[in-house]
């Protein structure tokens, strides 16, 4: 996964689905003997956490979903952030992982998420519109809250880290059950 020094460990066929990454997350939690961790997932990692939580909900105390989206591609009834032609431009310069991120559709996973969630979204994110946060809140089975950070960009940990830390602290200290 991720930063492996042995490139043979990455199988593009296996990792063409976020389910493989979710399985890795489940394995990692087991290997580290973590007990009811709070999972903080940014962007596509948020959906990896959602998928993992549907497979093994007992492993997680809470999910915090930061600028996450179950689908980045716009459709007739859903504004995911990108038109198909825009994604084709991104694909021409991106690695195979980008196709996995942007082409996968995991909206059906949300209704299976039984772990409480805090969905953190920036007010102006080129990759994930604010509407996605509310869509996710509506579809997630478990109790969830939406926190909008008034900043631009997809990486609030870089653009407004102090506000993000305040929101994370509030979420981690809340009794969202």
N, C-alpha and C positions, 0 to 999 in steps of 0.2 A: 504494500500500500504506500501511498504518499511519497516519502523521501527515502525509499529503499535504495541502497547503493548498488544492489544487484538488479539490473534492469530485467533479468529473466523472471523475477518475482512478480512482475506486473503482466497480467494476462488481459489484453484488450478485449477479448471475447467475454471472459468472465466479468470484467468490469464495465461492460456495455450497459449494465443495469445497476441502479442504485442498491438493489437488494444484496449484491455482493459486498458493497461497502457496509451495509447494515449488518450483515453477517460478521464482517471483520470487527465492527464495533461491539457486537455481542461477545465475540471471542475475547476481545481486549478487556472488556469489563470483567469477564470470568478470569482471565489470566492475571489481572491486577487485584483480584479479590475485592472489588469495589462493592460496597453495600448501599443500595438505593442512591446512586449518584444523581445529582442534578446535571443534566446534559445541556450544555450551551452549544447550539449549532448555528453557524453563520451561513447564509445563502443556501447552497445545495446541501450542506452538512445538516441543516435543520430538517430537511426531508429524510436524510439518512437516519437521523435520530427518530423521526416519526415512524419510519418503516421498521426500525429495530424495536421500537416500543410496541408495535402491533404484533410482532413475533414473540416478544418476551416482556410484556408490560410490568411484570413483577420486578424486573431489574432496575426500573427507574422510579425515582421519587418525583421528578418534575422535568419537563422540557422547557428550555428557554430558546425561542426561535427568533433569531436576529436576521432581519431582511431575507427571510426564507420564502420560497415559492414552490408550489407543487407542479407548476407548469410555467415556463417562460414564454411560450409561443401564444400569441393572440389567436383567438378563434371567434366565431360569430357571437357566442354568448359569454365570452371570458376575455378579460384584458390581462394578459400575462406579462406584457412589456415589450414584446418584439413581434414584428411582422416576419413572415417567412423569408422575404428577400433580405431583410436586415440580418437575420441569422445566417444566411448563406454567405454574406460578407464576413461575418465573424468566423464562420467555419473555414474560410479560405486561409486565414492566418492563425487559427487556433489548433491545439492538439486534439487528439481523439476524445479526451475527457470532456472537452467543451461540448461535443456532440451528445455525450451521455447526459450532461447537465441540462442542456437546453432542449433536447428532443424528447426526453422522458416526460411522461405525464403520470403523476402520482396523486391526482386529485381524489381518486377512489380510496387512497390510504387514510385520508383525513378522518373519515367517518369511523374508522377503526381505532383511532388513537384514544386510549382510555387513561392516559397519564396527563395530569394537569399541565397546562402550557401557559407561558407568558410569551406573547408574540411581540417582538420589538421591531419597529419599522422606522426608517427615516422618512421625513416629509417629502423629500425629493430624491428618489432613487431611480437612476436610469434603468436599472435591471429589474427592479421589483416595485411596481406601483403601489401606493397606499391601499388601493382597493383589494390587493391580494391579501393583506393582513386581515382585513375584515372578512373576506371570503374564507380564509383559513379558520378564523374564529367561529364563523357560522357553521362550517362543516365539521370541525373537530368535535368528537363525541364528548370528550372530557370538558370540565370547566376550563375556560381559557380567558385571558385578558389581552387587550391590545394596548401597547404603549407606543405612542408616536413621538419620536425625537425630532425636534425642529432643526434639522440640519440637512445638508445635501450629501448625496453620494451613497454608495453601497457599502462603505467601510467606516461606520461611525466610530469604530475603535481607533481609527486614524484621524478622522475629521473633527470629532467632538467627544473625545474619550472621557472627559470629566462628566459630561451629561450621561453618557452610556454607563459609567461606573455607578452613578446615582440611581439610574433605572435598574441596573443589575442588583444593587444592594437592596433596593425596595422589593424587588421580586424575590430575592433569596431569603429575605426576612419575613415575607408574607406567609400567611397560612392558607395558601391556595390548595384546597383539597378536592 
